[in-house]
């Protein structure tokens, strides 16, 4: 799938234009697919599609489920087409801000819409597609729907703060909950049914237009998640089911104190002993949603940074080995080909490279990391690329090219960049010139953030690692998605043989 020269764009669904405060899987997503096809692109890369929560500032890398879809991405317009909402239902939309997502009012507005849609759905019968979906997805859906309904019942409290019978999943208490909140459980299943139905239609349209989807798997799940509630034995928890160690990364390029993510860490000994069923189910699920998957923080699947739960930063911790060879050998048997991209940014040790080479997983090259001292031998500079990699100008964690040059690149970095280009480039032309550098490289697969394609600056940044405010909010102004931009992409794609 990645053995010839192709290119694509990185844009999460939340960033798409829409009149409902957040991008979704509605008409403008289809228009974006048309834009990709017109620009002769092959890949659309997105961020994780799992549910997000204001408690975690709606980060797509922090979720209550490794399997469920994000209700915020459901299109109200498509529900009108399906006669599950009326056009008048959409007229109550508040005046959402332009250019950014304000998540809290979006959560509230869409929750009201999904309640109305569920009421109309209940008034129609039979529901063979819904029944089939619930049966096929029961391995995760039943527990997730109960988990969501219970969280709502207990005003958003985490599962560890529920009544003991429910937090410990005693069978009689769980059965009683199923009876008492059956309608709420049904609503949660309905929302997931709608999400996956809309996503399946959008994915099919991508394939019709020759576009493949690169999805994203966050390595860890939240402590307050359906996955930990249902499978506490798979995580490093104490006798009170509280994490005694948590996940993160040590100090690096992004932070002097590292990143303390706080997620519970896997019990790899238990996972291995059982044959990795939870992970196998998770990979299988994602490979039905996406054509390829980027595995975030890949090095954590080889060796992970374990932080004592009492520590406030990630400075104090230790590296612990995971059974990577056995794990990926198991996955390769289950999924021949295993279309994985390894997110291998940061300090990568030889054992990680050995696993990547052994399984022939391509890694990532980010051009913005290339212009420091030692440019000639920098692994992120194009003349050091191999063909078996995925090259980017930047990712969702980076400043756009223009913002990087204006606010992060040192004068020496700027000089090295211009020396590499062979001329001094006006700021307005710089994003296109860096896209050209990556396009002409030997990398078989190249991906560009939409912000760089449009030449936007720091105001369009998607995420600031190690910060909690102001992330995941950027929206694509619809007027910028023009035929002229698609034509420029198409011309460059053809010139460098990536059609």
C-alpha positions, 0 to 999 in steps of 0.5 A: 500500500505504501510501496510507490510514490504518493502524497496526502493531507493531514486534517482532522474532522473537527477542523472541517467547515460546518455550521454546527460549531465543529467539523463533522461527517456531513456534506463538507467532509465529502467536499474535502474528499473531492478537493483531495481527489482534484488535487490528485492526493492519495491519503487523508490522514486524521487524528483519533475518532474516539469520544472526547471530553471537556475534562481533558480539553477534548483532546482526541488522544484522551478518551473514555473508549478505545472503540467508540466513535465521537458523537461530536462528529455526527452530522445533523444534516445527514440525520435530516436526510435520514428523517431522524431530525427535522430541518427546524431542529437545526434552527436552534443552533447558537452563534458558534464562533468562526475559525475555532471550536468552542467545545462545551456549547457544541457538546450541549447542542449536539446532545440535545439533537441526538436525544431528539433523533433517538426519540424519532428513531424509537418511533420507527420500526423495525431496525434490522441494520441497527440490530445487526450493528449491535450484534456485530459490535457487542464485544465492546458496545454493550459495556461502553453503552452501559458505562456511558449511561452510568456516567450520565446517571452519576453526573459525570463521576468517574467509575471509581466513584460509583457505588461499590457494586457498580465500580467493581462490576458485581453481576447483580448490580450490573444486571439491575443497572441494565434494567433501570437505565435500559432506555439510556443504554439504548440511546448510547447504542443508537448514537454509536450506530449513527456514528459508524453508519456515517463514517462507513458512508464517508469511507466508501466515498473516499475509496470511490474517489481513490482516497485512502484513510490514515487513522491514528491509534492513541497508545494509552486509554484514560483511567476513567474509561470503559476499557479500564472499568471492564478490564482492570486486570490489564492495567497496573492498578493497586488493590484499590484499583488506582494506578500506582504508576502512570504513563508519559515521556521524559524531558524532550524537545517539547518539554523540559519536564517531560510529559506526564500523561497520567494514563494507566500502564498496561500489564504486558505480562497478563496481556501476553499470557492471554494472547493479547485479546484486547489489543487484537480486538482493538487493531481489528476494529481500527483496520475496519475503519482505516486503510492504514493506522499510525500508532502514536508513541510507538516506542512505548510499545517497545519500552515505556516511561513509567512514572510513580503516580505521586510524581507531578512531572515526568522527570522522575521515572524509568524505562520498562521493556515491553514484549514487542517482538512477541506482541507484533509477531502475534498481530502479524499472524492475525493481520497479514500485512499489518498496515502500520506507520510507527510514530517514532519521533523523539529519542529513539533507541536501537531496540525500537529501530530493531522492531521497526526493521524486523516488521518493516514498519515505516517511521516518520520524518518531520522536516521542521526538525531538520534545521538545527546544528548538524544539518548535514547528518540530521535524520530529518533532512531530505537527503537522509530520507529513505524511501520507506518512510512517511515524510511531513513538513510538520504534524498536528503537534508542530507549529505550521511552517510559517509560525515555526519560522516566525516564532521558533526558528533561531536566526541560525536555523533560518540561515541553515534553512536558506542555505539548504534551499540555495536562496533566501525565500520570502515568508509567504513562499516558505510553506510551499518551498518546504512542501516542495522539498518533501515532495521531491524527496525519495520518501514514498509517502509524504503528508502535509498539514492543511495549514501548510498547504494554505500557508497559515501561521501560528494562529492555525496551530492544532496542538501545543504539547505539554499544554492544556488550553487552546488545543484542538480548536482550529477550523478551516475557513471554507473560502480558502479551499479553492480550485486554485489550491487544488490545482497547485497540489495537483501540479506538484504531485504530477511533477514529482511523480506522486500521482 
